[in-house]
Amino acid sequence: MTEASRARAFLMGLTGCAYALVPILAWLVGLSVDPRGFTQLSTVALIFLLGFGLLCHWRRIPSLLCIVECTGIGLLLTSPLVVSTYVAFALKLPLQDQKLLQLDRLIGVDC
């Protein structure tokens, strides 16, 4: 297995983990999520990934296949990332703005 193949498999595995863990985290913080709201985006991403992925595999275009996989996985990650943002807000932790500003100044970023 090449390094690129391992990286792609790792990316797909992390995407699966995100889909498995984010609903559990949402449940733990008491956030109710209607999965039907994300069905359309996930379906479009899967159709894109499978359709163009199979076409690139069949036509033997490996460079385009990598681009299609990364784009499709990025689209698939949109749903769990949106939910995880709400999970983070539901925790009601104090904001870390001052610490982030100090870190920005430390590396030379002037806000």
Buried (B, 14 or more C-beta within 10 A) or exposed (E): EEEEEEEBEEBBEEBEEBBEEBBEBBEEEEBEBEEEEBEEBBEEBEEBBEEBBEEBEEEEBEEBBBEBBBBBBEBBBEBBEBBBEBBEEBEEEEEEEEEEEEEEEEEEEEE
